Amino acid sequence: MRKIALTGIKPTGILHVGNYFGAIKPALALADEYDTRLFIADYHALNTIKDPKELSANIRQVAAGWLAAGLDPEKIIFYRQSAVPETFELTTQIMAFTSKGLMNRAHAYKAAVQDNTEKGDDPDAGINMGLFTYPVLMAADIILFDADVVPVGKDQVQHVEMAQDIAQAVNFNYKQQVLKVPQAVVQEEVAVVPGLDGRKMSKSYGNTIPLFAPEKELRKLIMRIVTNSQGVEEAKDPDTSQIYLLYKLFASAEEQQALAKLYRAGGMGWGVAKEELFRVVNRELTPVRERYEAIMADPVTLDGILAKGAAKARPIAAATVKRFRKAAGID
């Protein structure tokens, strides 16, 4: 049997090109090697999004975006976290095996406390229990589906380590493997996508290229990419140009070589490079954008896809909860 991989997606904003190459493509590629479970972490989003209309819209936009980008719901179990209530039962169960000290060491909580302290506020000002216990819910997301591997960036490894600690505590207490202990797979080769200002593309920097931007908006954004003051006639280094780094993500090897040659030869202005970047970006994203618009125009079908995914997910989740209940003497 193939091993199981699990990935969660928090619906906290519009998908952008950085998400496409940094998260979506690597996650979908896993399905070639693993039995993959992929969920929309809508309860996690409650920590930051309190507006119901915004959260509902985000959930549908993210789901449609992943489907438009190539997610095959017949190949991948794709579901909303909130549609699998066993997630929350397991969260309560494993709370009894999670030390407060472990939660105190969580990166997000520590960062919030540090920020409050630096501002002279009470250390716990504005921190809700959703944030504080976030790693337990995440551990339940992972453990519930018997995940062998969880692909993460380096900054997310701690969450998987906490899930390991919790699962091992349960297994040690009951002297049997009640819960599968997951492993983190650090995605070292995932592309770091430069934003409009040259920094890493991120919503927090306001430098993103939305994945489904209309053609005119897409061109306008690309023309805003920050460049240096080199003149048209000067030779330019493609390897230090964010225009070229973005171009490499979308262009063929032959196209990359041809544009790099123009950079080094001189006689090419930044406007020409941006137009060429727009051409290859629009070429790839136009069919993705069209699929996205079609999916968003049919919310009944979209909701049905997610409901079907939840129907596949729940028996797996129920089996894990049942194992815990039996081991604990509750069943």
Backbone as numpy.savetxt, mean C-alpha at the origin, in Angstrom:
# Nx Ny Nz CAx CAy CAz Cx Cy Cz
1.62 -27.45 -1.76 0.79 -26.25 -1.76 1.66 -25.00 -1.76
1.17 -23.98 -2.48 1.91 -22.72 -2.52 1.77 -21.99 -1.19
2.79 -21.21 -0.85 2.72 -20.41 0.37 1.73 -19.26 0.17
1.36 -18.67 1.29 0.33 -17.62 1.30 0.98 -16.27 1.56
0.64 -15.29 0.74 1.10 -13.92 0.93 -0.10 -13.03 1.20
0.08 -12.04 2.08 -1.01 -11.14 2.42 -0.54 -9.70 2.37
-1.38 -8.84 1.80 -1.08 -7.41 1.70 -2.33 -6.61 2.06
-2.16 -5.56 2.84 -3.25 -4.66 3.19 -3.07 -3.30 2.54
-4.19 -2.67 2.19 -4.17 -1.35 1.55 -5.03 -0.41 2.38
-4.43 0.65 2.89 -5.21 1.61 3.68 -5.83 2.65 2.74
-7.15 2.82 2.77 -7.82 3.74 1.84 -7.82 5.18 2.36
-6.66 5.81 2.29 -6.53 7.15 2.88 -6.26 8.24 1.85
-6.42 7.94 0.56 -6.20 9.00 -0.41 -6.19 8.47 -1.84
-6.07 9.40 -2.79 -6.08 9.06 -4.20 -4.77 8.34 -4.56
-4.87 7.26 -5.31 -3.68 6.53 -5.75 -2.87 7.39 -6.70
-1.54 7.24 -6.61 -0.67 8.01 -7.50 0.39 7.09 -8.11
1.21 7.65 -8.97 2.20 6.87 -9.71 3.18 6.18 -8.75
3.48 6.82 -7.63 4.35 6.18 -6.64 3.74 4.91 -6.08
2.41 4.93 -5.82 1.71 3.72 -5.37 1.74 2.64 -6.44
1.61 3.05 -7.68 1.53 2.12 -8.81 2.79 1.26 -8.89
3.95 1.91 -8.81 5.21 1.18 -8.93 5.73 0.67 -7.59
5.41 1.38 -6.51 5.95 1.00 -5.21 5.13 -0.03 -4.47
3.82 -0.14 -4.80 2.95 -1.05 -4.06 2.13 -1.96 -4.96
1.42 -1.37 -5.93 0.46 -2.15 -6.71 1.16 -3.21 -7.57
2.10 -2.80 -8.39 2.76 -3.77 -9.27 3.49 -4.87 -8.49
4.27 -4.52 -7.44 4.92 -5.60 -6.69 3.93 -6.56 -6.03
2.82 -6.03 -5.50 1.83 -6.89 -4.84 1.17 -7.82 -5.84
0.81 -7.31 -7.00 0.15 -8.15 -8.00 1.10 -9.21 -8.56
2.39 -8.88 -8.62 3.37 -9.86 -9.10 3.48 -11.06 -8.16
3.16 -10.86 -6.88 3.22 -11.95 -5.91 2.29 -13.10 -6.27
1.19 -12.77 -6.93 0.20 -13.79 -7.26 0.75 -14.85 -8.20
1.86 -14.58 -8.86 2.48 -15.58 -9.72 3.20 -16.65 -8.91
3.54 -16.32 -7.67 4.32 -17.23 -6.84 3.58 -17.71 -5.60
2.65 -16.89 -5.10 1.95 -17.19 -3.85 0.44 -17.21 -4.04
-0.25 -17.92 -3.16 -1.69 -17.72 -3.00 -1.85 -16.41 -2.25
-2.48 -15.44 -2.88 -2.45 -14.08 -2.37 -3.81 -13.64 -1.81
-3.75 -13.02 -0.63 -4.92 -12.37 -0.05 -4.61 -10.88 0.02
-5.53 -10.05 -0.45 -5.30 -8.62 -0.50 -6.57 -7.93 0.00
-6.41 -7.07 1.03 -7.59 -6.48 1.63 -7.48 -4.96 1.75
-8.65 -4.33 1.75 -8.72 -2.88 1.98 -8.93 -2.66 3.47
-7.98 -2.00 4.10 -7.96 -1.85 5.57 -8.80 -0.65 5.99
-10.13 -0.78 5.85 -10.99 0.36 6.11 -11.09 0.69 7.60
-10.99 -0.31 8.48 -11.01 -0.01 9.92 -9.73 0.69 10.35
-8.61 0.36 9.75 -7.38 1.09 10.05 -7.52 2.56 9.67
-8.22 2.83 8.58 -8.37 4.21 8.11 -9.18 5.07 9.07
-10.00 4.43 9.93 -10.81 5.19 10.89 -9.96 6.03 11.83
-8.71 5.65 12.03 -7.84 6.43 12.92 -7.61 7.84 12.41
-7.67 8.01 11.09 -7.37 9.33 10.52 -8.54 9.94 9.75
-9.47 9.11 9.29 -10.59 9.63 8.50 -11.88 9.43 9.28
-12.49 10.53 9.71 -13.72 10.46 10.49 -14.96 10.85 9.67
-14.73 11.36 8.46 -15.84 11.77 7.60 -16.35 10.55 6.83
-17.63 10.15 7.02 -18.12 8.92 6.39 -18.13 8.98 4.86
-18.45 10.13 4.29 -18.48 10.24 2.83 -17.07 10.10 2.26
-16.11 10.71 2.93 -14.73 10.62 2.46 -14.22 9.18 2.52
-14.49 8.51 3.64 -14.02 7.14 3.78 -14.69 6.22 2.77
-15.99 6.35 2.60 -16.71 5.52 1.63 -16.17 5.72 0.22
-15.94 6.99 -0.15 -15.40 7.29 -1.48 -14.00 6.71 -1.64
-13.17 6.85 -0.60 -11.81 6.33 -0.67 -11.78 4.81 -0.87
-12.67 4.12 -0.15 -12.71 2.66 -0.26 -13.00 2.24 -1.70
-14.01 2.85 -2.31 -14.36 2.48 -3.68 -13.27 2.89 -4.66
-12.68 4.07 -4.46 -11.63 4.53 -5.37 -10.41 3.61 -5.32
-10.02 3.20 -4.12 -8.86 2.32 -3.99 -9.16 0.95 -4.59
-10.34 0.42 -4.31 -10.71 -0.89 -4.86 -10.73 -0.85 -6.38
-11.36 0.19 -6.94 -11.43 0.33 -8.39 -10.04 0.52 -8.99
-9.19 1.26 -8.27 -7.84 1.51 -8.76 -7.02 0.25 -8.88
-7.08 -0.60 -7.86 -6.33 -1.85 -7.91 -6.87 -2.78 -9.00
-8.17 -2.83 -9.15 -8.76 -3.66 -10.21 -8.35 -3.13 -11.58
-8.38 -1.81 -11.76 -8.00 -1.22 -13.03 -6.54 -1.46 -13.36
-5.72 -1.54 -12.31 -4.27 -1.75 -12.51 -3.91 -3.20 -12.78
-4.90 -4.09 -12.72 -4.62 -5.47 -13.11 -4.94 -6.54 -12.09
-5.49 -6.16 -10.92 -5.84 -7.18 -9.93 -6.95 -8.08 -10.49
-6.72 -9.37 -10.45 -7.68 -10.36 -10.92 -8.36 -10.99 -9.71
-9.63 -10.64 -9.43 -10.30 -11.17 -8.24 -10.57 -12.67 -8.29
-10.38 -13.29 -9.46 -10.49 -14.75 -9.54 -9.19 -15.42 -9.11
-8.11 -14.66 -9.15 -6.78 -15.19 -8.82 -6.35 -14.79 -7.41
-6.82 -13.64 -6.96 -6.46 -13.08 -5.65 -7.73 -12.92 -4.82
-7.69 -13.32 -3.55 -8.83 -13.07 -2.66 -8.78 -11.60 -2.26
-9.75 -10.84 -2.72 -9.76 -9.38 -2.57 -11.01 -8.99 -1.78
-10.83 -8.38 -0.62 -11.97 -8.14 0.27 -11.75 -6.89 1.12
-12.84 -6.42 1.71 -12.77 -5.33 2.68 -12.57 -5.92 4.06
-11.66 -5.35 4.82 -11.41 -5.78 6.19 -12.70 -5.81 7.00
-13.54 -4.81 6.83 -14.77 -4.68 7.62 -15.78 -5.77 7.30
-15.63 -6.45 6.16 -16.57 -7.50 5.76 -16.20 -8.86 6.35
-15.12 -8.90 7.14 -14.67 -10.15 7.76 -14.65 -9.94 9.27
-15.80 -10.10 9.95 -15.87 -9.79 11.39 -14.97 -10.68 12.24
-14.53 -11.81 11.71 -13.58 -12.64 12.46 -12.29 -11.89 12.76
-11.98 -10.90 11.93 -10.80 -10.06 12.18 -10.87 -9.44 13.57
-12.04 -8.97 13.94 -12.18 -8.23 15.19 -12.31 -9.17 16.38
-12.83 -10.37 16.14 -12.84 -11.37 17.21 -11.41 -11.80 17.52
-10.62 -12.05 16.48 -9.23 -12.45 16.72 -8.45 -11.33 17.39
-8.74 -10.08 17.00 -8.08 -8.94 17.64 -8.30 -8.98 19.15
-9.54 -9.18 19.57 -9.86 -9.26 21.00 -9.15 -10.45 21.65
-9.12 -11.57 20.96 -8.48 -12.76 21.51 -6.99 -12.53 21.77
-6.31 -11.96 20.78 -4.86 -11.82 20.93 -4.47 -10.62 21.79
-5.42 -9.71 22.06 -5.14 -8.63 23.01 -4.65 -9.20 24.34
-5.20 -10.36 24.73 -4.84 -10.97 26.01 -3.41 -11.49 26.03
-2.76 -11.52 24.88 -1.39 -12.02 24.78 -0.42 -10.93 24.31
-0.90 -9.69 24.33 -0.09 -8.56 23.85 0.23 -7.63 25.01
1.51 -7.43 25.26 1.91 -6.56 26.38 1.77 -5.09 26.00
1.45 -4.28 26.98 1.39 -2.84 26.74 2.77 -2.31 26.36
3.81 -2.91 26.94 5.17 -2.49 26.60 5.47 -2.64 25.12
4.93 -3.72 24.52 5.13 -3.92 23.08 4.47 -2.79 22.31
3.27 -2.40 22.73 2.57 -1.31 22.05 3.29 0.03 22.25
3.90 0.20 23.41 4.64 1.44 23.68 5.78 1.64 22.70
6.29 0.52 22.15 7.44 0.60 21.25 7.05 0.75 19.78
5.76 0.76 19.50 5.31 0.90 18.10 5.75 2.25 17.53
6.26 2.22 16.32 6.83 3.44 15.71 5.82 4.58 15.64
4.59 4.29 15.20 3.59 5.36 15.03 3.24 6.01 16.36
3.09 5.19 17.40 2.76 5.72 18.72 3.93 6.55 19.26
5.14 6.02 19.15 6.32 6.74 19.65 6.48 8.08 18.93
6.23 8.08 17.62 6.37 9.32 16.86 5.34 10.35 17.31
4.11 9.90 17.58 3.07 10.82 18.04 3.40 11.38 19.41
3.91 10.54 20.31 4.31 11.00 21.65 5.45 12.00 21.55
6.43 11.70 20.71 7.57 12.61 20.54 7.12 13.97 20.00
6.20 13.92 19.02 5.69 15.17 18.44 4.99 16.01 19.51
4.18 15.35 20.35 3.48 16.07 21.42 4.47 16.66 22.42
5.48 15.88 22.77 6.48 16.33 23.74 7.25 17.54 23.23
7.61 17.50 21.94 8.35 18.62 21.35 7.51 19.89 21.31
6.18 19.73 21.23 5.28 20.89 21.21 4.89 21.35 22.62
5.36 20.59 23.63 5.03 20.94 25.00 3.66 20.49 25.44
3.03 19.58 24.66 1.70 19.07 25.01 1.82 17.85 25.91
0.68 17.41 26.43 0.64 16.13 27.12 1.10 15.05 26.15
1.93 14.11 26.58 2.47 13.10 25.66 1.41 12.34 24.88
0.23 12.13 25.47 -0.81 11.35 24.81 -1.91 12.22 24.18
-1.68 13.50 24.05 -2.69 14.38 23.46 -3.05 13.95 22.04
-4.34 13.80 21.81 -4.80 13.48 20.46 -4.58 12.04 20.03
-4.06 11.21 20.91 -3.78 9.81 20.55 -4.95 8.94 21.00
-5.61 8.31 20.05 -6.73 7.45 20.41 -6.26 6.00 20.54
-7.13 5.16 21.07 -6.76 3.76 21.27 -6.64 3.01 19.95
-7.29 3.54 18.92 -7.12 2.93 17.59 -5.69 3.01 17.14
-5.06 4.18 17.35 -3.65 4.33 17.01 -2.78 3.46 17.91
-3.07 3.48 19.22 -2.23 2.75 20.17 -2.27 1.24 19.91
-3.46 0.71 19.61 -3.60 -0.74 19.40 -3.55 -1.13 17.92
-3.20 -0.19 17.07 -3.09 -0.43 15.63 -2.30 -1.70 15.32
-1.15 -1.93 15.97 -0.38 -3.15 15.63 -1.09 -4.45 15.97
-2.00 -4.43 16.94 -2.73 -5.66 17.28 -3.74 -5.99 16.18
-4.46 -4.98 15.73 -5.39 -5.19 14.63 -4.64 -5.65 13.38
-3.48 -5.07 13.14 -2.69 -5.47 11.98 -2.20 -6.91 12.14
-1.81 -7.28 13.36 -1.40 -8.66 13.61 -2.55 -9.61 13.32
-3.77 -9.23 13.73 -4.94 -10.07 13.46 -5.19 -10.19 11.96
-5.03 -9.09 11.22 -5.18 -9.12 9.76 -4.27 -10.19 9.15
-3.05 -10.23 9.65 -2.02 -11.12 9.10 -2.25 -12.57 9.53
-2.40 -12.76 10.83 -2.48 -14.11 11.41 -3.75 -14.82 10.99
-4.82 -14.06 10.84 -6.13 -14.63 10.56 -6.14 -15.50 9.31
-5.32 -15.12 8.33 -5.35 -15.81 7.04 -4.15 -16.73 6.82
-3.52 -17.12 7.93 -2.41 -18.08 7.86 -1.32 -17.62 6.91
-1.05 -16.32 6.91 -0.05 -15.79 5.99 1.34 -16.33 6.31
2.00 -16.83 5.27 3.40 -17.24 5.41 4.31 -16.02 5.29
3.98 -15.15 4.35 4.82 -13.98 4.11 3.97 -12.72 3.99
4.57 -11.62 4.44 3.93 -10.30 4.33 4.95 -9.37 3.69
4.75 -8.99 2.44 5.69 -8.09 1.77 5.57 -6.68 2.36
6.69 -6.13 2.81 6.67 -4.80 3.43 7.93 -4.03 3.06
7.83 -2.71 3.20 9.03 -1.89 3.13 9.76 -1.95 4.46
10.96 -1.44 4.50 11.76 -1.52 5.73 11.07 -0.86 6.92
10.30 0.19 6.65 9.65 0.92 7.75 8.45 0.17 8.32
8.04 -0.93 7.67 6.88 -1.69 8.14 7.25 -3.03 8.76
8.52 -3.35 8.80 8.96 -4.65 9.31 8.49 -4.84 10.76
8.50 -3.76 11.55 8.13 -3.88 12.95 6.74 -4.48 13.14
5.81 -4.14 12.26 4.45 -4.66 12.39 4.42 -6.18 12.26
5.21 -6.70 11.33 5.25 -8.15 11.15 5.96 -8.81 12.34
6.99 -8.15 12.84 7.68 -8.68 14.02 6.75 -8.74 15.23
5.89 -7.74 15.36 4.92 -7.76 16.46 3.91 -8.89 16.28
3.48 -9.12 15.04 2.58 -10.24 14.76 3.26 -11.57 15.11
4.54 -11.67 14.83 5.30 -12.87 15.19 5.31 -13.07 16.71
5.62 -11.98 17.43 5.68 -12.05 18.90 4.34 -12.52 19.48
3.26 -11.97 18.95 1.93 -12.29 19.48 1.58 -13.74 19.17
1.78 -14.17 17.93 1.47 -15.56 17.56 2.30 -16.54 18.38
3.57 -16.21 18.58 4.43 -17.10 19.36 3.99 -17.16 20.82
3.52 -16.03 21.36 3.03 -16.02 22.75 1.82 -16.93 22.91
0.92 -16.88 21.92 -0.26 -17.74 21.95 0.16 -19.22 21.86
1.01 -19.52 20.91 1.44 -20.90 20.70 2.19 -21.45 21.92
3.02 -20.61 22.52 3.77 -21.03 23.71 2.82 -21.34 24.86
1.83 -20.47 25.04 0.90 -20.67 26.15 0.12 -21.97 26.02
-0.34 -22.27 24.80 -1.18 -23.45 24.60 -0.39 -24.69 24.18
0.94 -24.51 24.05 1.84 -25.63 23.75 1.45 -26.36 22.46
1.03 -25.58 21.47 0.70 -26.11 20.15 0.68 -24.95 19.16
0.75 -25.26 17.87 0.70 -24.19 16.87 -0.76 -23.85 16.58
-1.27 -22.94 17.38 -2.63 -22.45 17.18 -2.64 -21.47 16.01
-1.63 -20.60 15.96 -1.54 -19.55 14.95 -0.24 -19.69 14.16
-0.34 -19.48 12.87 0.87 -19.54 12.03 1.70 -18.28 12.28
3.00 -18.45 12.39 3.92 -17.33 12.62 4.36 -16.79 11.25
4.02 -15.55 10.93 4.34 -15.00 9.60 5.79 -14.52 9.51
6.25 -14.33 8.29 7.58 -13.79 8.04 7.46 -12.55 7.17
8.29 -11.56 7.46 8.33 -10.36 6.62 9.21 -10.62 5.41
8.76 -10.15 4.26 9.58 -10.16 3.05 9.85 -8.69 2.70
11.07 -8.25 2.93 11.42 -6.85 2.68 11.65 -6.66 1.19
10.90 -5.74 0.62 10.98 -5.50 -0.82 12.09 -4.49 -1.12
13.30 -5.02 -1.24 14.49 -4.18 -1.42 14.50 -3.48 -2.79
13.94 -4.14 -3.80 14.09 -3.65 -5.17 12.91 -2.82 -5.65
11.97 -2.52 -4.76 10.83 -1.71 -5.16 11.30 -0.31 -5.54
10.79 0.17 -6.66 11.23 1.47 -7.17 10.87 2.61 -6.22
11.83 3.50 -6.00 11.55 4.75 -5.30 11.21 5.78 -6.37
9.98 6.20 -6.42 9.51 7.05 -7.52 9.67 8.51 -7.14
10.40 9.28 -7.95 10.57 10.70 -7.64 9.29 11.48 -7.92
9.04 12.47 -7.08 7.87 13.32 -7.26 8.17 14.53 -8.12
7.22 15.44 -8.20 7.36 16.62 -9.05 8.52 17.51 -8.61
8.87 17.44 -7.31 9.95 18.30 -6.81 11.27 17.56 -6.63
11.33 16.30 -7.06 12.56 15.53 -6.94 12.64 14.67 -5.70
11.86 15.00 -4.66 11.80 14.14 -3.48 10.97 12.91 -3.80
10.99 11.93 -2.89 10.16 10.75 -3.08 8.71 11.16 -3.24
8.02 10.57 -4.23 6.61 10.91 -4.45 5.79 10.49 -3.25
5.08 11.46 -2.65 4.32 11.20 -1.43 3.22 12.23 -1.29
2.05 11.76 -0.83 0.94 12.69 -0.58 1.35 13.74 0.46
2.18 13.35 1.42 2.57 14.28 2.48 3.42 15.43 1.95
4.08 15.22 0.81 4.89 16.29 0.19 4.09 17.09 -0.84
2.92 16.60 -1.20 2.13 17.30 -2.21 2.79 17.31 -3.58
3.54 16.26 -3.90 4.32 16.23 -5.14 3.95 15.04 -6.04
2.70 14.59 -5.94 2.32 13.36 -6.62 1.75 13.60 -8.02
1.75 12.53 -8.80 1.06 12.48 -10.08 -0.07 11.47 -9.90
-1.34 11.92 -9.77 -2.45 10.99 -9.57 -2.51 9.95 -10.70
-2.77 8.71 -10.33 -2.73 7.62 -11.30 -3.80 7.77 -12.36
-4.93 8.38 -12.02 -6.04 8.45 -12.96 -6.35 9.87 -13.39
-5.34 10.73 -13.35 -5.53 12.12 -13.78 -5.92 12.16 -15.25
-6.89 13.01 -15.63 -7.22 13.17 -17.05 -5.99 13.61 -17.84
-6.00 13.37 -19.13 -4.84 13.61 -19.97 -4.31 15.04 -19.86
-5.21 16.02 -19.89 -4.76 17.42 -19.81 -4.11 17.72 -18.47
-4.71 17.21 -17.40 -4.14 17.42 -16.07 -2.79 16.71 -15.94
-2.70 15.51 -16.51 -1.45 14.75 -16.46 -0.33 15.53 -17.12
-0.59 16.07 -18.29 0.43 16.84 -19.01 0.83 18.09 -18.21
-0.17 18.76 -17.63 0.11 19.97 -16.86 1.01 19.66 -15.67
0.75 18.54 -14.98 1.57 18.16 -13.83 3.00 17.84 -14.24
3.14 17.09 -15.33 4.48 16.72 -15.79 5.27 17.96 -16.19
4.60 18.95 -16.77 5.30 20.18 -17.15 5.74 20.98 -15.93
5.19 20.65 -14.74 5.59 21.36 -13.51 6.80 20.73 -12.83
7.32 19.63 -13.34 8.45 18.97 -12.69 9.62 19.94 -12.58
10.19 20.01 -11.39 11.28 20.95 -11.12 12.56 20.47 -11.81
13.25 21.37 -12.48 14.52 21.05 -13.15 15.58 22.05 -12.72
16.82 21.78 -13.11 17.90 22.73 -12.81 17.96 23.81 -13.89
18.94 24.67 -13.81 19.01 25.84 -14.70 19.86 25.61 -15.95
20.20 24.36 -16.26 21.02 24.10 -17.44 20.30 24.55 -18.72
21.04 25.15 -19.61 20.48 25.65 -20.86 20.28 24.54 -21.88
19.63 24.91 -22.98 19.30 23.94 -24.03 20.54 23.27 -24.58
21.59 24.03 -24.83 22.76 23.48 -25.51 23.64 22.62 -24.60
23.47 22.74 -23.30 24.33 22.00 -22.38 23.99 20.51 -22.35
25.06 19.69 -22.25 24.86 18.26 -22.05 24.31 18.05 -20.64
23.49 17.04 -20.51 22.82 16.79 -19.22 23.01 15.33 -18.81
23.02 15.11 -17.51 23.21 13.75 -16.99 21.84 13.13 -16.74
21.45 12.12 -17.52 20.12 11.53 -17.32 19.95 10.88 -15.95
21.04 10.36 -15.40 20.95 9.61 -14.15 20.68 10.49 -12.93
20.81 11.80 -13.09 20.51 12.71 -11.98 19.24 13.53 -12.25
18.53 13.19 -13.29 17.33 13.93 -13.68 16.08 13.17 -13.25
15.22 13.80 -12.45 13.99 13.12 -12.05 13.07 12.86 -13.23
13.20 13.68 -14.29 12.42 13.42 -15.49 12.81 12.08 -16.08
14.10 11.85 -16.19 14.58 10.60 -16.77 14.30 9.41 -15.85
14.42 9.60 -14.54 14.15 8.51 -13.61 12.69 8.07 -13.70
11.79 9.02 -13.87 10.38 8.68 -14.10 10.21 8.01 -15.46
10.90 8.53 -16.45 10.81 8.00 -17.81 11.19 6.52 -17.85
12.22 6.14 -17.10 12.68 4.75 -17.09 11.60 3.78 -16.62
10.70 4.26 -15.76 9.64 3.40 -15.24 8.61 3.06 -16.32
8.46 3.91 -17.31 7.41 3.75 -18.31 7.92 3.38 -19.70
9.17 3.66 -20.00 9.68 3.52 -21.37 10.34 2.17 -21.60
10.40 1.76 -22.87 11.12 0.54 -23.24 12.63 0.78 -23.14
13.40 -0.29 -23.15 14.86 -0.16 -23.08 15.39 0.68 -24.24
14.82 0.50 -25.42 15.27 1.26 -26.59 14.96 2.75 -26.43
13.78 3.04 -25.90 13.40 4.44 -25.68 14.31 5.07 -24.63
14.63 4.34 -23.59 15.51 4.86 -22.55 16.89 5.22 -23.13
17.41 4.31 -23.93 18.74 4.55 -24.53 18.72 5.77 -25.45
17.65 5.91 -26.22 17.57 7.03 -27.16 17.48 8.36 -26.42
16.68 8.43 -25.37 16.54 9.68 -24.63 17.83 10.00 -23.87
18.47 8.99 -23.29 19.73 9.21 -22.58 20.78 9.79 -23.53
20.78 9.32 -24.77 21.72 9.83 -25.77 21.47 11.31 -26.04
20.20 11.70 -26.13 19.86 13.10 -26.35 20.30 13.96 -25.16
20.11 13.44 -23.95 20.56 14.16 -22.75 22.05 14.48 -22.86
22.83 13.46 -23.16 24.30 13.60 -23.11 24.85 14.40 -24.29
24.11 14.44 -25.38 24.59 15.14 -26.57 24.44 16.65 -26.47
23.51 17.12 -25.63 23.21 18.55 -25.58 22.26 18.93 -26.71
21.76 20.14 -26.64 20.83 20.60 -27.67 19.37 20.27 -27.38
19.11 19.71 -26.21 17.74 19.36 -25.84 17.34 20.13 -24.58
16.25 20.85 -24.65 15.76 21.58 -23.49 14.91 20.69 -22.60
14.67 21.17 -21.39 13.87 20.38 -20.45 12.45 20.18 -20.94
11.93 21.15 -21.69 10.58 21.02 -22.22 10.42 19.80 -23.12
11.43 19.54 -23.94 11.40 18.38 -24.83 11.39 17.09 -24.01
12.23 17.05 -22.96 12.29 15.86 -22.11 10.94 15.62 -21.41
10.31 16.71 -20.98 9.01 16.57 -20.31 7.93 16.08 -21.28
7.98 16.57 -22.52 6.99 16.11 -23.52 7.17 14.62 -23.79
8.42 14.17 -23.85 8.67 12.75 -24.09 8.22 11.92 -22.89
8.43 12.45 -21.68 7.95 11.76 -20.48 6.42 11.67 -20.51
5.77 12.77 -20.84 4.30 12.74 -20.90 3.82 11.69 -21.89
4.51 11.58 -23.04 4.08 10.62 -24.06 4.05 9.19 -23.52
5.13 8.78 -22.83 5.19 7.38 -22.39 4.31 7.13 -21.17
4.18 8.16 -20.31 3.30 8.01 -19.14 1.86 7.88 -19.60
1.45 8.76 -20.50 0.07 8.74 -20.98 -0.23 7.46 -21.74
0.75 6.95 -22.45 0.57 5.69 -23.20 0.22 4.53 -22.26
0.90 4.45 -21.13 0.62 3.36 -20.20 -0.62 3.60 -19.36
-0.82 4.85 -18.94 -1.90 5.10 -17.98 -3.27 5.30 -18.63
-3.32 5.60 -19.91 -4.63 5.81 -20.56 -5.54 4.58 -20.43
-5.08 3.37 -20.77 -5.99 2.22 -20.61 -6.33 1.93 -19.15
-5.40 2.20 -18.24 -5.67 2.01 -16.81 -6.74 3.00 -16.36
-6.60 4.25 -16.80 -7.58 5.29 -16.45 -8.96 4.95 -17.02
-9.00 4.44 -18.23 -10.29 4.09 -18.84 -10.96 2.94 -18.09
-10.17 1.95 -17.67 -10.74 0.85 -16.90 -11.25 1.35 -15.55
-10.49 2.24 -14.93 -10.89 2.80 -13.64 -12.22 3.55 -13.76
-12.35 4.36 -14.78 -13.58 5.14 -14.96 -14.77 4.22 -15.19
-14.55 3.14 -15.93 -15.64 2.19 -16.18 -16.06 1.47 -14.90
-15.08 1.10 -14.07 -15.38 0.41 -12.81 -16.12 1.35 -11.86
-15.65 2.59 -11.75 -16.28 3.55 -10.86 -17.70 3.89 -11.30
-17.98 3.74 -12.59 -19.32 4.04 -13.11 -20.32 2.92 -12.81
-19.82 1.80 -12.27 -20.68 0.65 -11.98 -20.44 0.17 -10.55
-20.87 0.97 -9.55 -20.58 0.63 -8.15 -21.20 -0.69 -7.69
-22.32 -1.08 -8.30 -22.96 -2.34 -7.90 -22.06 -3.52 -8.20
-21.46 -3.52 -9.39 -20.53 -4.60 -9.74 -19.28 -4.56 -8.86
-18.78 -3.36 -8.59 -17.60 -3.22 -7.74 -17.87 -3.77 -6.35
-19.00 -3.40 -5.76 -19.35 -3.91 -4.44 -19.52 -5.43 -4.47
-20.04 -5.94 -5.58 -20.21 -7.38 -5.72 -18.90 -8.12 -5.74
-17.90 -7.54 -6.39 -16.56 -8.16 -6.42 -15.99 -8.26 -5.01
-16.12 -7.18 -4.24 -15.60 -7.18 -2.88 -16.38 -8.14 -1.99
-17.70 -8.21 -2.19 -18.52 -9.14 -1.40 -18.15 -10.59 -1.71
-17.89 -10.87 -2.97 -17.49 -12.22 -3.37 -16.14 -12.58 -2.74
-15.24 -11.59 -2.69 -13.95 -11.82 -2.04 -14.10 -12.11 -0.57
-14.99 -11.38 0.09 -15.23 -11.61 1.52 -15.82 -12.99 1.76
-16.67 -13.44 0.84 -17.26 -14.78 0.98 -16.19 -15.87 0.89
-15.16 -15.62 0.11 -14.03 -16.57 0.03 -13.16 -16.47 1.28
-13.03 -15.26 1.81 -12.12 -15.03 2.94 -12.66 -15.55 4.26
-13.97 -15.45 4.47 -14.53 -15.73 5.79 -14.35 -17.18 6.27
-14.49 -18.19 5.42 -14.24 -19.55 5.92 -12.80 -19.77 6.40
-11.85 -19.12 5.73 -10.45 -19.22 6.15 -10.30 -18.57 7.52
-10.88 -17.36 7.65 -10.81 -16.62 8.91 -11.50 -17.38 10.03
-12.66 -17.96 9.73 -13.42 -18.69 10.75 -12.64 -19.88 11.29
-11.88 -20.54 10.42 -11.10 -21.70 10.85 -10.02 -21.28 11.85
-9.41 -20.11 11.63 -8.38 -19.62 12.56 -8.99 -19.28 13.91
-10.11 -18.59 13.89 -10.80 -18.23 15.14 -11.23 -19.50 15.89
-11.70 -20.47 15.15 -12.14 -21.72 15.78 -10.97 -22.42 16.46
-9.79 -22.42 15.83 -8.61 -23.04 16.44 -8.26 -22.36 17.75
-8.34 -21.01 17.73 -8.03 -20.27 18.95 -9.06 -20.59 20.04
-10.34 -20.55 19.69 -11.39 -20.81 20.69 -11.23 -22.19 21.30
-10.91 -23.18 20.48 -10.74 -24.55 20.98 -9.54 -24.63 21.91
-8.42 -24.02 21.50 -7.22 -24.04 22.34 -7.45 -23.34 23.67
-8.24 -22.26 23.64 -8.48 -21.46 24.84 -9.54 -22.05 25.76
-10.26 -23.08 25.27 -11.31 -23.66 26.09 -12.61 -22.91 26.04
-12.80 -22.09 25.01 -14.02 -21.28 24.85 -15.02 -21.99 23.96
-14.53 -22.75 23.00 -15.41 -23.38 22.02 -16.26 -24.49 22.65
